[in-house]
Every structure is written in structure tokens, then in C-alpha cells.
Amino acid sequence: MKMLRIALAQMNSTVGDLNGNARKIISIIRKAKKQQADVVAFPELAITGYPPEDLVLKPRFIDDNVDAIKMIAAKTAGIVAIVGFVHKDKDGIYNAAGVISEGRIIDIYRKVLLPNYGVFDEVRYFRPGNRFPVYIMNGVKVGLNICEDIWHRHGPALIQSRAGAELIININASPYEMGKPAVREKILEERSRENSVLIAYLNAVGGQDELVFDGFSMVYDHEGRLIARAVQFEESLMVLDIDVSAARKCRKAGSHSSVGISQSAKKISVSVPSFAGRKPLRSIIQPVLNREEEVYHALVLGTADYVRKNGFQGVVIGLSGGIDSSLVAAIAADAIGKEHVTGIFMPSPYTSKESREDAEELTMNLGIKLIDLPIRGIMGSYMKELEPQFAGKATDTTEENLQARIRGNLLMAFSNKFGWLVLTTGNKSEMSVGYATLYGDMAGGFAVIKDVPKTLVYDICRWRNAVNNNEVIPERVILKEPTAELKPNQRDTDSLPPYEQLDPVLKAYIEDELSFSDMLSLGCNAEQTRRVIGMVDRSEYKRRQSPPGIKITARAFGRDWRFPITNRYRSY
């Protein structure tokens, strides 16, 4: 057998923390050496964190990131490390990976295929690479590429495999969204099988503003079979022995063509230490999570890292006794610990007795602090001052929105006084159609469930209650009809279609990008669809002023939604 022991470092970098990221990389290198790894790989742009965005336009930042990889290189005696960083030459800067060992940078691979869609904006910053090196490590021919490079059939993986690569190490910072792990698996299965090459896919983990990286690193053999998979949403160091002997036999049998080898696929020998007599390692395939569990873990990780990486000591949430704020409170408690979460219940004259009971039960179940702060008196003061100006005008949404804005002001006061981050509680269905109050319930620093449709909110709450048969979200919260309680007998369906009807229309328009006629051909009601599309289009000015929130769908409001506010085009 021809073996190569690889360590895939599923690492959580912090954007801009060059020294902190470098220290973490050095610590992981030590751990990999203790496990007698020949090669340890780190995620895409592990030194800078991903995405560094306009930080890479600062020359000092680029120089400091180069200094960091040189510091790491000094700690690579007895091992090969593959580290993502920003490389610079006279022509520009590159999304790159340094191959380092024995104190020096042996070679630099530069990402060839730069994504420029959705949340990705790499063409704005980087130049594409044009080399496809193959490294010989311990007698094994290893190709190296970065993220998007593996997604395309006729990309670097094809060139490197035809140049003799038996193993390809693909380092990534691939953001999570529902369904994406399965898409990755299909791509890796295809690339490994069609090129008769093993693929070690390494992904970053952690939250960065709106994005969550879920890890879930994988290894496929030359026939497209999954042979190892790391845990999802957690840092890990997956160490395994790669046996390329079967792939070699397959190639010798003629099942892999060597025709058309690119002259740019240069072979580079890399010295790898000998570990005679080391015990073989068994690979582990971590289980796949179900949809609700997967999304919940993404929300927990994204919230935890946003709070931690931005230096907040705690969070504050306006609790209404409804399902959205209940879910956000559960996520926050799981993300940063119950002792760091405060809920504020702010009843108005329209708040029901059941809402109070549900908010109290929720906080007892979670073990978080609850502050009771009625707004009746403040609301009365507002109305008294405004009464002369509003004389002769009928009561309308103005008075409803005042209640939401009073609550927003109170939450921000607690944020200012105690340094707590305000977590808003609006879901994607509400944000889509503008069923939210600007400077009211939209006021805050982080929108945890901003990209979670209302129907999925219910599914996640049911799943969370089923974990260990521990009902944290009161059953009545899930069963009762949703209401903002801003006027007597109010229900969400007074203003919106039922969420079971609304959410499919929103998905078709926002995520699937279907036209009005296409949506009608799928059976959508014409009048209702026209109304919903109009609400989405008119609410862009609100969404543009909302806090960032965690992306979990194929198209979220934020980095991958760029809709004009001033816009007269109508598609219906």
C-alpha cells in the first residue's frame, strides 16, 4: 500500500485576526504532528478569515498576512502544511494556498476559478491563477486546488488528475445553506469518479456576519465512494490514512486517460518525514443531520460567533409570548449560555394574559432572566402629546407602530446601558412582505431568524422540543394563531395570506426567481401572487435598514439580494 496520512483542520478563523488565526494554525500543526500526519491542510484564506472583503484593498493588511504565513512556516519542521492566505505579486493579489514545510514556503497555488455570484464577490478583489501543480509527497502525487476549482468538470481537478495526481486536496470556505451539503457530495462524487482520483475536501467552520460555514469536510475514493466525513458545525481535526494503491491499479488498467496533460501541471517534490511503524487509522463517517437540526445548528453557531467575535457580553430579546421570539431566545441560550441572555416582556393594553404566561413559562424553561416592563404609561404619554396634531384623524397603523417603536427604544436603552446586543425576532416571511415596523421590532444589532420562513420556524420549534423530550417552547406558543397584538383581536391573517400559502409564493419569487407567469403555471393564485410580489418589491427600503442576519436559504436578503429601492418596474 502507498499511504499518505493527511490531517484536515476544520478551523474557525476570525476575519482580520491575523495573529490569532496564525497562533491557532500553529497549535493545530502541533496536534497534527503528534498524530504523525504527513500533511495538514487548513481552509481557504485561513489566515485572513473568509470573506475578508475590502480589507484586502489595504496594502498593510496584505503585508501582515504574508508575515503571518512566514511565522507559521517557521513551525513546520517535520510536516507539510497547506495554508490559505492572500498572495501578492506585481500583477495583483490572489486567493492562494501556501505549501510550506521545514521553515519555508515551497510553492504557492493560486485559485483559478473565482466565483462572482450570490454571496461571492471574488472578481472584485483577486486575479485568477493559471498554474496547476502536482506535488509528490511520500511517493503520492497530490493536486491542490481551492473551493470553486473543484465544482467545474473541466477545471483544475481534470488537469491535475491527467498530470498524474492520485489525491486532490481541495480547501474551502463554503457557506452553508439548506440542501448545499447534498450538492457538495454530488459534485465530489462526480469529480472523484470521472477523474479516478481521491478527493479530500476541507471546509471552514464558523460564523462571519451573515454567513455560516458548516465544516462537514469529506474524503472520497477514486470510484466516488465516501470514505470519511467530519462533524458538521464544529471545529475538528480529521486525521486519516489515504491509500492510493487502488487508484494506481485502476489507472494502470487503462481506466484513466493521460491524454491532454497541460504543460502548466508541474510536478514538485515535497519532502515528507518517515513514520515507520505507525498504527493505521480508521476513518469515520459522521452522520447527516435532518433539516430542522441542521438549520438550528447553523443559527446557533452564527449567533454564537457574531456575539463572541464582536465582543458582546450578552444579548437582550423582546419577548412577546409568540413563536418567533421564543425560538430566538432558545437559540441564544444554546449559543452563548442562559446566563448571558435577558428577555424583556413589554405588555401593552392589547397584550393577552396568555402571552404573559407563555413568556414566563419560556424563560423558566430556558433558565434565562425575564424583565417585566409595561409600556402602557409610555404609550399614554405619546398619545397625549400627539393628540392635538392627530385631531380628526382615524386610528390606524400609526398607533400600532408606536407600540413597536416604544419597545425598540427600550431594548436599545438596555443595550446602551449594559452593553448587550439586541437580537431582533422577525422571520423571512415578515421581512419579505414588510410585515415589520421600521425602528420598532426591526431595531437591533442581529437578526437571528431573518432568513427562516415562518413555516420552518414552526418545524424547528417542534424539533427543538423533541430534543431529549424536553419542551422548552410552550406547546401553546406553537398551537395558537400568530398575532402582533397591537390592536384588539388582531391576527396576522388580517394583513397576510396564511403562512402555508405565503411561504411557497415567496420561495418561488425570491429564491427560485420565477416570473409571475411561471408561478401561475405552478398553480399559484393570480390575485394573491400579484399582491405578494408587490409587497416584496415595495418593502425593499425597510429591508435595506434591517440588521444583518444568518443566511440559511439559497437566496437571503443581504449579500445575495441587490434590489433597487427606487424602482418602477413591475413584473406582474
N, C-alpha and C positions, 0 to 999 in steps of 0.2 A: 504493500500500500504506500502511496505517496501522500503524506499528510502535511497539512498546514493548520496550526492552531490559531484561530482568529478570535479576537475579543471585540464585540460590538458594544460600544459605550453609548447607551441610550441616555443622553445627558440633557439637563435643563439649564441652558445658558440664560444669562440676563443681558439684554441688549445694552451695549455701551460699557458694561463692567468688564473691561479687557483684562485687568489684573485678577479679578475674582474668577473669571472664566478660565484664565490660564492656570491659576492655582488648582482649580477643580480638575482640569485636564491632567496636570502633573500628578495629582493624587490618584486619579484613575489609572494612569500609566503604571504607577507603583503597584496597584492592585492587580493589573493585568500581568505584570512581571512575576508576581507571586504565584499566579496560576500558570506560569510558564508559557504564556502566549507568545507566538512568533510575531503577530501583527495585532495592533489595537487601532480601531477606527473610531473617529468622532464625527458628529453630524456636520452638515453643511453650515458654513460660517459659524462654527462653534466658538471661535474666539470673539467675534463681534456680537453674536446673537443674531437671530433672524426674525423679521427683516430689519436691517439697520437703517433703512430708508435714507433720508438726506444726511445722516451722519457721515456717509461715505463721500459726500461732497466737501468734507472738511479735510484738507491735506494732513493736518496734525493727527486726526483720527486714524488715517491710513498708516501713517508712520508708526503710531503707537501700537497698532495691531500687528505690524511687522516685527516690532520689538518684542511683542508678546510671543510670537511663534519662535523667535530666536531663543527666548528664555525657556520655552518648552523643549526645543531641540537639545538644549544642554542636559536635559534629564532623560534622554532616550538611549542610554547605554544598554545594550543587550536586548533591544526590542525595536521594531519598526512601528512608527505611529503615523497615521493618516489624519490630518487635522484641517478642517475647513477654516479659511481665512480670506481676506481681501488682498490680492496680489496687484502690484503696480509695476508698470514698465513705461517706457517713453510714449507708448501709444494710448495708454489709459489704464483703467482698473478692471479687475476680473474677479468673478466669483470663483474661488480656487480652492484646491486642496494641496497642502504640502505633504510630501512623503519624506519623513525625517527619521534619522537613526544615527546613533553614535555621535551625537552632538552637532550634526549638520543637516541642512536641507538638501536632500539628494536630488529631488525633482519636484516640479510643480505642475499639477494638472489644472487646466482652466476649463470651466464649464462651457460646453459648446452650444447647447440649445437653451436659450434664455426665454422663460415664459413671460408673456406680456398680455395676460388676460385675467379676468376675475380679480383676485386679491394680489396678483403678481404684477410687478412693475419693473422688472429687471433690465429691460432695454433702456430705461431712463438712466441707469447707472453704469452698467457693465458692458464691456466689449466681449464678444464670443471668442472662445478658444478655437484652435484649429489643429491641435495635436491629439493623438490617440495612443499614448504609450502603453506598453505591456511590461510589467515588472516581473523579473524572475526571483522568487522568494523561496528559499529552501527547495529549489528544483521545481516549484509550481509557478506556472505562468499566470500572472494576476493582472487583470484590467481594472482600471479605476475610472469611475465617472460620477457625475453629480446630478441627483434628482431628475429633472426633466429629461436628461440624456437617456434614461432607460425607458421612457414612455413611448419612444418612437421606434418603429420596426427597423427603419433604415438609418438609425443613429449610431452613436459611438459603440454600443454593445455589439452590433454587427461587425463593424470594422475591427474591433479588438478581438472578437472571437475568431474571425478569419485570419488574424495575425497570430493566432495560437493561444489566446487566453483560455485558460481552463476554469478560472474563477474570476468573476467580476464583483468588485466591491463598489456598491452604489450608496453614497452618503446623501442624506436628505434633510430638509426641513419642510416636511409636507403637512400642511394644516389639516385638521380634522373637519369632516362634515359627514352627515348621515349617509351611509352607503359607500363612502370612499374606501374603507378597508377592503371591501369585497372587490372594488375596482382595481386597487393596487394588486391584490392577489391574482386577479386575472391577467394583468399586464406582466407580472413577474413569471407566472406560469408559462405564458406565451414566449417571452424573451428567452427564458432558460431552455425551453424545449426546442424552439426553432434554431437556436444557435449552439445547441449541445454543450452548454456551459452552466456551471453552478453560479448562482447569484446570491450574494449576501447583501440584503437591503437593510440599511441602518437609518432609522428616523429619529429626529429630535423629539423631546417631550417637554411639556410646559406651556404656560400661558404667556402671550405677549399682546397686550391691548385686546383687540377683538379676536385674535387668533388663538387657537389651542392646538398644540402639536401632541399627538397621541402615542408616539412611540410605535409599539406593535411591530418591531423590527422582525424580519423574516429571512430564512435561508431556503432556497430551492435547489434541488439537484438538477443534473443535466437533462433529465426527462420531464421536468416540470412538476416534480413532486415536492410538496412542502416537507422539510425535514427539521425545521426549528422555527419557533416563534416566541418572541419576548412578550412580557406582560404589557398591557395597554394602560396608558395614563400614569405610569410610574417610571422613575429612573431605574435603570438596571444595567448590569454588565453581563452580557450573554457571551459566554466563552464556549467554543465548541471546536472539535476537530473536523477539518474538511478533508475528505478522501477523494482525490481526483482520479484515482486509478480506473474507475468505471467509465468516466468521461473519456479518458485516454483510449480505452479499448473501443469505445464507440467511434471515436474519430479514426482509429486505425482500421476499423471495419468499413470505413468509407461512408459513414452516415453523415459526415460533416465535410462540406466542401471548403477547400482553401483557395478557391479561385477568387481573384479580385482583391487581393490584400493591398490595402492602402500603404503607400510609401511613408506616410506620416505615422504609421503604427510602429513606433520604435521600441525595441526591446532593451530594457535597462536592468542590469543585475543589482539586486539589493542583498547585502549580507544579512543573514538571519542566524541567530545563535542556535547551537545544537543542544537539545534537551534529551539526552539519551535516557531511555528507561522510564519516561514519564507515563503515568497511567492514562489510558484513553478516557475521554469524557463522553457521557451520554447527552445527546441533545434533548431539549424539552420543547414541547409544543403547548404553549399557554392557550387556554380556552377562549373562545369568542363570546363576547357579551351580547345580551339581547339589546334591542333598540333602545328601550327606556333606560336600562342600566348604563349603556354606552353614553347616551346623551347626558344623563345625570352626572356621570364621572367627568365628562367634558366640562360641564357647568361648574362643578366643584373645583376642578383643577384651575380653570380660567379665573374663577373668583379668588381662590387662594393666592395665586401668583400675582394678580392685579393688586390685591391688598398688600401682600408681603413685599413685592418688588418696588412698590411706590411708597413704602414706609409708613403705612397706616397701622395704628394700634388696635383698631376696632371698627365695627360698622354699625350703622343705625338704619332701621327699616320702619316705615309707616305701616302698621298692621291694621287691616280693616276687618279682619274676620273672614275675608274672601280667599279664594283658592290661589290667586297669583302671589299675594304677599305671604301666604302660608308656605308655598313652595320656595320662594326666595329665602325665607327665614330658615327653612330646613337645609337648603344648600349652604347658606352662610355658616350655620352651626357646624355642619360637616366639614366645611372648607377651612375655617380658622379657629374652631373651638367655641363651645357655647358661652364661655366666659367673656368672649370678645364681641358678642352680639347683643344689641339692645333693640327692643321693639317699642314703638310708641303708638298707643291707641288714642286716636283723636276724634271722639264722637261728636257728631253734630245733632241738631234736633231730629234729623231723619235716620239716625243710626238705630238699628233694631237691637233689642235685648239679646237676640240670638247671636248677632255679630260680636257683641261684647263677650258672651260666653265662649264663643268659638276662638276668639283671640286669646282669651285667658287659658283655655284648655291647650291651645297650641304651645304657648310659652311654657306651660308646666311640663308638657310632653318633651319639649326640646331642652328645658332647663335654662332658658335664656331670661334676661331681665325684661320686665314689662313696665313701662311708664304710662300712666293714665292721664291724659291731658285734654280735657274737653275744650271745644272751640266755640261753644255757644256764645260766651261773652264777647270774644273777639269778633265773631260774626255779627253780633248785635251792634258793636261799635262801628264796623264797616258800614252796615246798612243805615245807621243813624247819620253818619257823615255824608253818605251818598244820596240819601232820601231827597233832599232838595233838588239835586241835579237830575235824579231819575223820575221826578214827579210827572205823572201822566203816562209813564211807560209801563207796559205789562211785564210781569216777572217772566224771565226766560233763562237761557243757559248762562247769562251773566252771573246770576246769583248762585247757580250751581258751581261755576268755575271759581267763584270767590272762595268757596269752601276748600277746593283743591289747592288754591294758591295760599290760603292761610296755613294749611298743613305743610305745603312745601317750604314756606318761610320758617315754620317751627322746626322742621327737620334740619334745615340749613343752619339754624341757630345752634342746635346741638352739635352739628358738625364743626362749626367755628369754635365753640366753647371747649369741646373735648377732643377735637382732632379726629372725629370719627368720619369715615367715608359713608355717604348716603347711598344706599342701594335702592334704585328705583324698581318698580314691580310690574311695569307694562309688558305685555306679551306681543308677539309678532302680529297677531290678528288685529289688535288695537292700534299698534304703531302703523300698520299698513293703511288703515282707513281713517286715521286721525282721531280715533276714539280715546283721546287723552287731552289733558289740559296743559298747554304751554305755560311754563313757570309754576306749575302746580304739581300734579303727580309725575310729571316729566322732570322735575327739578331733582338733581342728584349728580353723583360722580360716576356711577357704573350701573349699566342696565343689564342685569344678570340674564333675564329671560327674553330679551329684546328680539331674539331670533327663534323663539319657541312658539309655534302656533297654539292657540287656545285648546284645541282638541288634544294636542300632545301634552299640554300642561296637565290635563286630567289623567292621561295614561301614566305619566311619570309619577304623579301623586299616588295613584293606586299601586304602582310598583314599589315606591318608597315605603308605603305602609306594609307591604308584603315582606319586606326585608326583615328577617328574624321574627316574623309575625308581630312586629312592633308598630302599632298605629300611632304615628307622630302627628299626622294631619287629621284632625277630627273628621269622622265619616260625614257628618252633616255639611261640612265645608265642600265636600265633593258632590254631595247629592243636591244641595239647594241651587235654585236658579240664580245665575250671576246677576249682580246689581251693583251700581256705583253708590246707591243710597244718598243721592244728592237732592232728591225731592221725594214726596210721598209716593209709595207703591211703584217705584221706578224699577225697570228691568232692562238688561242690555238689549233685549229683542225689541224694545221700543224704538231704538235707533239703528239696529243692525239686523241682518238676517241671522237665523240660528247659526251658531258656530259650525255645526255639522255641514251646513250648506255654504257658509262663507269661506272656510279654510280651503276647500278644493278649488274654488274660484281664484283665491289669492295665490295658491301654488301654481295654477296654470298660467296666471298673468305675470307673476314676479319671478318664479324660479324656472318654469318651463318656457317662458317668453312666448306664449301662444298669442295669436291675434284674436280679436273679437270673433271673427267668423270661425276660426278653428275651435274656439271654446264652445260656440253654439253647436258645432258639429259633434262635439263630445257629449252634448245633452244639457249644457248649462242653460238656465232660463235667461232669455234675452234681456228682459227688463231689469232683473236682478243683477246680471253681469254688467250691464251698462252702468248701473248705479254704483257698483263696487269699483269698477275701473275709474270712474270719475272721482270717487272718494280717495282712491290711492293717489291719483295724479295731483289732486288739489292739496294733499297733505304733505307734499314734499318740504314745504317751508317749516313745518313742525319737526319733521324727522331730522332736518339739517341741524337743528338746535338741540337735539337729544344727546344724552351721554353715550359713549361707546358701549357696546355690548357684545357678548360672546357669539361668534358665528358657529351655527351647527347645521345649517341647511346649505343647499347648493348655491343660493344667492341671498345674501343678507343685506340689510340696509347698513351701509358703511363703505368699506373699502371696495366692494364689488358692485355697488349701486351708485351710478353717477347720473342722476336725473335732474334736468333743469328745473329751477323753481319758477322762473318766468317762462311760461310755455303755453302756447295757444293750440298746439296740435292735439287733436282728439282722434283716437283710434276706433271709436265706436259710433 
